[in-house]
Structure formats: structure tokens, C-alpha cells
Amino acid sequence: MTKIAIIGLGYVGMPLAAAFSSKFQVFGFDLNRTRINELKSGFDRTLELDENAMKKVLYSGMSFSSELDSIKEANFFIVWAK
């Protein structure tokens, strides 16, 4: 099974993670714990994903974390950083 870690969940990383989550298991990683908690609750402050899109992402099983151990099972790593 393909498992993808998206590192950096901002304006580019979050929509990319959402797109991959429709076909693959995705681990979303960001150092900003506030951002992670918001995403876990279904809120995207960047407004790249609306409420319905966030529900789909959460329903797909995408996980969000700021802990490095959470992405160790990934086969592929996509890093997006400014």
C-alpha cells in the first residue's frame, strides 16, 4: 500500500495532501501544533479547503501530526517549505 507523507501543510501542501488522500493513505505533517489541531477539527485557516473538502479529507482517513514518528511508515515524502 502506498503511504505518502506531506511535510508542510500550508497553501500548497494542504491541497496537495487532500488530492492524494482520495487515492492513497496520507500523513500530513507540520511543525505548527495549532495548525495541526485546527486541521484535525476540520478547519483550514488558509481557506484552501472549504468545510466539505475538509470533511472528505478527514473521512478518507488522512492523519495530521506534528510528531516525526507519525510519518515513519510513509513510502514517499513530499516536502513543501518556504
Salt bridges, closest charged atoms under 4 A:
GLU38 OE2 - ARG45 NH2 2.47
ASP44 OD1 - ARG35 NH1 2.87
GLU51 OE2 - LYS55 NZ 3.57
GLU67 OE2 - ARG33 NH2 3.25
GLU73 OE1 - LYS3 NZ 3.25
